[in-house]
Structure formats: C-alpha cells, structure tokens
C-alpha cells in the first residue's frame, strides 16, 4: 500500500524557498565587484549615453518658435529624463551571448543548474548600481548649467516612472536576448541588433518626443514596443500626458511575446548547438 505523507512532510523546506534569493544575491555581489573594476570604462559608457543632452540643445531652439507643441523648459526636462531612462535600460547581452556561442563558452554554462540568461540579466542589473554615481554626477552638472530646469517629479510620477523604467529594461533585455538566439544559426547575430537599432533610435522618442509626430504616425508607432523603451517612462517622469494603463499593458504584452519567442528559439537553438559538437 502507498505510504501517506504526514502534514509536516508536505511543508516545503524553507532552505529551498530562500535558495533562489541566495543565488541572486551571490551573483549580484560578484558581478557588481566585476563591474566596479572597470570604473574608467563605465564613465565612458555613461558619457556615450549623453546623446539626448546634445539633442536637447537642438530641440530647445525649435521649441522657442512656439510651434513645437512643448515649451523650451519642457523640452529640456524631457531630454534629461531620456538621459536618465537610457542609463538604466542600456543592454548589450547580444554581444556577450554571441561570443559565448561562437567560442564555445556556452558549453560549461549548460552544465550548471541555472539558465545562462539569468547570469546575463543579473550582470546587467548589477551594472546599473555601478554606473549610478557617474550618472548622478552628470545630472548634477546638468542642473548647474541649467538651473531653471530644476524640478522634482510628483510622487505618482516618480513611482510609475520607476515602474516603467524597470519594465522598459526587462522588455529591452528580452528583445535583445531574443535576437541573440539567432547566434545558434548565424555568426553575426549582432547585425540583427544593429538593424533594429535604427527603429529604436527613431521610434523610441530618443531623437524627438513622439508628441511632435503626426497623429497617424504616432498612433501606429504606439502599437510597437519601441515607444515604451524611452518615451513612455520619460514622459511619466516629466509629467507629459500618456495613457498609463495602455502603456503598462502594451509593455506586458510585448514582454510575453518576446519571452515565448525566446524560449522557443532557445530550445531549437540548443539542438542546433549540440549538433555542432558542443
């Protein structure tokens, strides 16, 4: 006869429940220490993300004509918010994953009881904390040069803005990690990201606020994932009018689409990878 389990034996071990958190904390501390070793490189990465601050001067002149739809002060604050959003949503996983596949470094990672994708995700997450002091320094310099642009987001704008930034980072990571799966079949999967970067630059709101686009063009763009990577969280921080519910639901929908596509390509790609002798 089958033995009955006692109620006490059916309770999961608390150590098993805390195990994922311990793994995440260990990986986070390791990758943070690794990122901090390259402080000079991090500073250049932060400076490379200052492109919106350059565009700010161009659009600020255009806004002074009064036909831009936004005041010069709104333009300055918007592009500062774009700079902040970009600092927390930059992703490079496709280049790391491509190198792992081509050089065979993925093989030992597959023997470990942890999906390699989580290592990349936590390394990106740790890098946010490592670059934070440099980003704060540039923001402080910005307010010294533009004291009239000083403002504090409202409590709701700050809360939903941070939520949107976190969601934008996850969506951006899923999109690029999905493109990275093509490294199982082609040697230059990063070329896909470079092509998608064109849409990211022009449709995300990094070049210009989407509010200056024609209504028909803006309506079509809002169905794509790109506006929610920069324009949506930046607008929440600044206080520009956006549809919060639609934005969050659209981000969730695209995240689920890319997650499902990523898992399908991962399973098929592993068969391709093992077929190459890995």
PyMOL commands that set and color helices and strands:
alter all, ss='L'
color gray80, all
select helices_A, chain A and resi 14-36+39-48+51-63+72-89+93-102+106-110+116-145+147-149+155-184+190-203+210-212+215-221+226-229+231-238+244-275
alter helices_A, ss='H'
color red, helices_A
deselect
rebuild
show_as cartoon
